[in-house]
Amino acid sequence: MRHGLWICLCLPVLAEIPLFAQVANNTSLVGTVTDASGQAVPGAKVTAVNVATNERYSATTNEEGAYTVTFIREGTYTITVEHAGFARSVQEGIVVDINRTARTDVSLRVGSVSESVTVNAGTPPVSTDDATVAETLSTRSVVDLPLNGRDALKLAATTSDVIVGPKSNQTGIPPGEDFIGAGQREITNSLTLDGITIMNNLITVTNVQPNVDAVGEVQVQNGNYTAQYGSYMGVHVNLATKSGTNDLHGAVFEFVRNSLFDAHPFFDPLGSPKKPLHINQFGAEVGGPVYLPKLYNGRNKTFFMASYEGLRQIKSPSQLGTTFTQAMRSGDFSALCTAGFNASGLCNTASQQIHNPITLAPYPNNQIPSNQLSGVSQTLLQYYPLPNIPGTDTFSGPVAVNVSTNQTLERIDQNIGDKIRLFVRYDWQNTNIFGGSITPTGGTYGPAYNRNIAIGYTHVVTQNIINDFRFGRNHLMTNALNYWAQNNLLDAGTKLGIPSFTGDTTFHNPGIPDITVSGFMTLGNAASNWYQDDTTWHGYDEVSYRHGSHNFMVGAEIRKLITGRAAANNPRGLFNFTGSRSGNAASDFMLGTAQNDITPIQEFKGVVAEWRDGFFGLDNWQVNSKLTLNYGMRYELPTVPYSVNGNARILNAQQTALIPATIPDPGFSFINPQHSDWAPRLGFAYRVTSKTAIRGGGGIYYNPNQTNSFTLATTNPPFGITTTFNNSAATPISFANPTPGTGTTPTTFLSVFTENPDLLTPRMYQWNLGVSRELWSNAGFELQYLGSHSIHLDRSYFNNTPAPGPGPVNPRRPNQLWGQIRTIQNDVIANYHGFTGIFRQRMSHNLQMLASYTWSHTLDVSTDSNGGGAAMNDYDWHLDYGNSNWDIRHRFVTSFIYDLPRFNGTNSVLRWTLDNWQANGIFTAQSGIPFNVIIGPDQANIGRPNERPNVVGMPSDNCGSGHLIGCINSAAFALPALFTFGNAGRNILYGPGLVDADFSLFKDFPIKERAKLQFRAEMFNIFNHPNFGNPNTTWNTGSFGNITQTTTNNRDIQFGAKFIF
């Protein structure tokens, strides 16, 4: 009820709002005014003027001579200070970054106010007045750095303690990108455009990608945020769109890439033609004052900006996959036995001998009689390509990344005098994708349509009281269709003839069951024919009151999340072949004898909603001219998630029955409320000298549980009915009999999903300490330490898993009412420590540079529950505590923009040729990420995958260039004894590092004073350095230790042309 009232109160305000641009809620000017002797000058009048828009802000110094101007627009300012008896002081060139505090101290000299002293002051590129760990990337960085795909968000990764998240994928489900900062999970990141969220709540990625010519700045915050920030405890990335100015400006552009200009992908077979690559990005951006001849002149008060960008991409990088040889397809597995056969046809190495899974008799010469080969398997072979690298079982093929996007962004801003500033901004984007797979039929097709609106209202009520209000909405609709649905092949799965596996016709979900064969390519598409939509309403209001040396702020942030999904994992069923039946995974498949299977499930749409509210108060206290304290408290109130359409059932607290008893039940609540999420914050900045500052602090942060998880409640009976069957001597599993002991519809040991009813809010304790030093004009260096301890992190807890032991799995389960129970549980932890050194230089002497190095270590138990996060032993997650999946110990990143010196000669031809060149670059070098060695067989006999081997030697690897096959020391591992877990730790080995250099060269051709034609050549991975992915990690398979793909593309060359005015 109170949420509805809040919206009703806001709507009358919105109805009266004209249209305005971004005013960041923490962007401010501060300083101290003194006389020549260093004494404070109270009562001085301070006026700050934005050079681009002529907006004026004013303040008066207090008794300590300090002034503060809050809620201003980012940009370049001129500050004028006046006081009777002193000459007027004018400070020019003050650069104010978004959400940062810029300090300009002024010393007045005795004289008449009519006299004026002008200083080109500038601002040092180091923070002196707040403790937030953040980096701001300027307009030139956004527009001029070589950004692959012209994606401004990727600038976040030009800071050394932030990486692109592994869920980022142009053709993902849903498509988009996210980030990991300071060791936090990627689902905890916050991505905003003009302060309004652009993330979906499915996996917290964003598909919103504004035209870089429409983006003014990018700010990345990953530590010690003030109490104004909440809801997420990871990295915060905000894009600030440009506003119009008093001058008409804009650009028209096109960028082109073609396979003719590029290097061969590393894994292309020698002599093969290049895979197709055709990328065109084109569009325009224009901004300025609103001017209607003879009707309205908006200079100094009304501005507009509009942009359009289109993308047409056809891209097919190469990848390797292990497939079935022609001999394997006929049952001949003699090539497995590298030690040769004895006179009886038995392999001289016992581990390379295959046997009949029923009688356990060895197959002489590893050859399976043709009458024992599964007919279903032979039919499925049509979807497996043959090897095309001679003498191997390897297939090299294209993995398409085809994208077509149209995107527009418009904004208008309005100043009403010097007191009221308003903005509205609308982003519209339609994307269609095809994401391929190394298996030719494994690709995903689909649309992703995104709409985002933001409205802002800032009112200077008095010189000491300011109100800042934002309101917006983000909406995403995305579908993911598989090969069979896209091509209207509606009964391919049923035609296989597997009893009970007819989900394509029974549930109208086209496709075949998913097939996993340890060490080989997979068949099917487990995450397809999904239909998803997601909406977030986002608003906040804060009031600032300045009193003496204190600047108090109080406010509230309100979010309403609505997530709808018709989706299920493996909806057409799943078969796992691991080698546990015949001694080899591929021969298991050819025999049709699986280790386990999961029956098909019907997809129902679930719609989940939740309010995420936050309330805060803080004080920014200028204790004296050297010390600033920021202390505050935030209260997070994530309300109980509930089902909107009533399509939801979960287990009761005792896990004895499904609730609610009657369905549908709109408004059904999933968990109990949490009312203890208090988040104190403290930060300090101590200015040791005018050039050196020490900053630090700490706080508590929260991250509400994912709404996506609760939509899985539609996979429970009677909506979805599925059972996991595990092979045993009494109930052997095969394609011919996949559900032994049951009829066509499972009725016992049903798999169910649920949540812990007392699901705590994930919490992080974070602290930081740093020192910064201005080196010379426009240059500075900073050393930072950032640490954190996170608790109540989520995982998938399979709490009906039996203890290791002999016999069929289901009769040994603790709760005999159900089969597999997947419970979302918040009980795991993470720790992070990072040390970062940063050098910054604003544009000076033709050079702008940012260089940073981070050493860090992240320890955790698993990734998030929606990312496959689960422990090997569900009842002892401590066995999995180790290096996180994104533990990168060393990372160095530098970016630069260099305007080449002008030619001073008199020869006009040489001047035209040699003048107006610009070079830009981004260089990244980092150590590898860890990988987890696993085994295929269910050695513990618990009915769950991803167990680890025993360590019997020194685990080691040598993976990378020149070491792509068998690069892990296999002899260091062994199969655990039956009915036990292996003793190998999680993520104990590291894969290859990464070295990448992107470079661009510009040439400008001036046309008039304010117009030019610019040609660009941009080279991504200019040195064509292959950066390899991690190896296959399933021990004792033919592909163990083999690297089959690169993590970056081969050298891509892009040419562009821009008309800039």
Steps between C-alpha positions, in 0.01 A plus 500: 500500500777744592668435164186593313470817711863589421435472126179700526683780680766503228270509200375859547862613520587311183205646315644849546860408413636644177787310348855511638850341505715303740595655832696242700406483865856510638663741258623800694749782536670572833783717620635740757545874447786666690685827495871544428588411860303175486212621717147392407282747313136450608210645303674492161268458203589198282351465151560195280407512132484196270695605190293293255149588619552826691321348802579695818534369856570715805614457860634704791800403711433413865690604810787268409515647149366176347246479219306209349297494179306175462284330234675660206540374146833342408715710268759779498439799728616854562488596870484864605559602864413854621525676836521867596858612546643232274561476128260270316656154439407305186601133484466350151512145366358321805410150381219334697445129441166333554428401861834636622598793718739753344695721741610850405659699781533873436732758651375862470732796486416839633356734242185641346216270389525672164844345463514145370764228532452213254668162556493194273451274800404156375434218747735217595385154380501366857224500761555722800156523663336157499596138567317332213712266288404613152624589154348744253560464127471829313317587179820466298556153645147401403518634146866450406629182665486186281191332648417171333139528389486871597378390842544768766434257785819313414693802628431359845757229425770762433530520879720219629267380777198449271454225240225415254283231659500147353123518443556785252398386155364689199282200422441377855173414670421780549766683296707764671799564721591546862809549713687370802662760723719446803430127503122524533264273309380637169134472606576768760600769250286809442483648150324831446440760231462849644450343842212272393556126481549339159544145635255219466437287807536169316879484533570874561652567159405788273440508129479880498792633299468872427680662210837608645459842338199549728689410820678772695676306777525154650547460873608176666461466878605183679563593858382703802193659343313751712164418656322632191602181319349160573300206367818346354836433664720457193638739242281797403537622139312811394485643148421871488349603169594829341273796516466772245703819542470856372680396181359260244726195482485147368649223292407268213699177478547156353740225604578195289671167565554222250676164503727634222672722756530243779734222602400133496351370825760291682306174479419523129640197313805590295407607149131543580317812382433772755168484680264780401520825692286799400433776752344837427429756771346825390303787642494860611480722808395863524449737792456868572257762622133468411434774246173564320536800267283792610343280771756390756872540574619239750857622547610471865179318596368233260726242336455184297705199395399216270686203357453188289730203450458185294707183512509223241736220600576164341784337687625140521808445715644150498483251784608139546282218625556131562268286291445138395738353243369283221639194681319588824174535309530137393593382851876479444678643806831325443676839474443550873754231580832671440694217668379234256298178550614159618423173324156485664408842364528669839665840530837491675389807700192407701368857524478512117290181472125536438248238611138397469308714752261216587724191511824694571674273248777683310448574132785331309717760327262769638249428225128508577289258292273691265188337644577658840523854366203717598270599215426827679870578522549429132213737419648770725833475318347707220539802731868431573740626231786274393858597593657732243854518640682197353611233743295632792150483646480881479256716309587862423193703424352849502307625801274775369448826689247675276335816628268762350425803719320832466531741790390858565558729796336838553511753780384852574600711796348817636632761741242720669707788624787401729274301734339215307660252262309220332572224249344213313688232307368205298700207366342260246679191373397199289745215453475172311764235556629162395753347735664196350658194658783269406222242457330620179147459640578647843447869418245740645280749316299783645398863542592724793303823523596758764331827607644735763377838618640739760357823642675735741407808699746706707372800695715750688240590763737734680873544483528236773218259407495300176269218391601244237245256354528222240249262353530244221410164354699224331323230300640200311324238289715213375442157350747217437409247231692191397583360156191279488253772601657750263473257210153369592627146565233418754545127563872423463526387864196275484629335182806378694271246663620543862214398731365791712731751324242664277510852643508653153154368411347449846593847628533674160869570568691414180841338525682189614608398852829646611788254469824543694791266432798566728783651299289539184277764344146519637178457306176691543459845654423490871406869532271550203137565414500735796270803509596773745411857590625724775403845631650725767339822621771705667475828687673692774482835673752668727511831682826677579524752780822697547562642847838643589762239423242220473314387192216270609314276255194284554317302238328188376552265205212288373515214249218277378627189319275280286652193333308265273640174362369198317818296524652186644845344486513196270128526422515217242695276737866415551727196467849492654764258366813496715683172431370342822318225309749366242822672599478782243247781460487472119442124509232554767326730254527257206354229722226739617582429867492820707615565855182695568220689331242766577152475351344785296310777674227735387572873510251730671539874530570626848488870587677615815502850649681667788554848641857590589501812712781691666496793742808699595643794687855632494717794587791628296693691766785736411664467841769749405701602197680165508244240608171394348280231657207329334291286731152365454254218536294317241211266568428244231147361482466233231139392536388139470499381136157381390335330204303741284307244295491225762691246290731390779546218748785426738554266791378591845757563773499131598536396134211258536253657257470757224337833577268674435242223510283672239634650179523744342547716807587859398691680773657182640809597705815294454701578816470666837574874535842635598510823703856514629695640202666804656800635311725754677757683287810701591756673284773754563735709288797668666696753296854467637619775267344680207626217279469190722189339646428187703156344451327203655197359670264207506142390501241226474324429171212273396386330183139372483435151371444450128138512382603262222539219754139521612365452145633142520200422724309428177711186451329326794188278472239538375660754263818310423553135582847355464708223653870421503584134438841365597648180366540202730536125458133459591377784277734539201433808287503500122339681208274195471395518867578847641250485789544152648232397746244768405233561244512769234434780756724519809306476825768430759825670598392816319763775471394822673630854546461709812651780707607516859205687656741705713715613209734763641612801297857464369728734697847642446737668745742719305790726597762705317803720553696699245738786444502732198753751381486771235822455301485800270231707336221266384681185617471290814580161652297296746557186708189317620422201718148355489379200699167331561333207673163382363250273672156353425590446134267274305562155360292208376475262795397150394391397847340168402826359370586163658828441677760317289432129500397195297162431348245700300494872577131571554431242775792651695375859495436649849152622404318216327212727403707654222786441265750779442424815703669820388482754781621857463707548811696805619779359712832533316771764530764687301810707580694753293825694541632731233785751466487747211736764368358762261661769288271760343578786266233727362565638152825694536784545255288314244477187720220347706574176685357259755716210621422264787625174647313279746619204703204322652379171639137387512390195697148359496296180488314525170347731249135603546215249504380604155851460362537138605627576849491178704743316726643156418384374840176680573537441872853641529551804279829575677661241270433742212641812666787606279601723211197660341421447133614858431809507722746697286811562711667757272334747263651802325301733274602824334321727256624813329403773256782686330459798270807492280696829491403748234724563200629856515643526151377740233434235234119472483511151344717369781283674758186345348668159499678501836267706719199377699603142573399319817603163648301311763535166671394255769742237626403219737716230659372263765573162653271203436178398672467176696338179380348207682612144418201265507420137420225366278378203704279539806760329714326592827172362361295802610323576170671835443782605263823697536682294758876543525782242482758407758836677495782243488783723377584866453216662301648716225422636158684670220220634287535762231690567183677183390321295765145443381466122522521315831630807682395375846705242688251212488722275714441729800141379526326168554145370521376499861393172652139409442252681724742778594571858397838594359739702713596752228418857589288728286671724241853393594652564154513812282456537126685717249535873555381773267688768308301728273581827327244715317625798303348771284631777276293804402550765235290817506432713192373841612220637283402811692577634844246268667476216248736223400514167325671226699634168369579221742688174486440286809681174565377263769761251620745684278781250557268205420594339830296182565346507848397148583206385707529253782550133408244221522503394865322162501775262613558167325329603176662534160466878507632555856747787498416601143441865415244548223424873489638848546354762732571792267460524126783498250615843381200699378550819301222755486482810281277792581401841376337777704375841408524703820350845548 
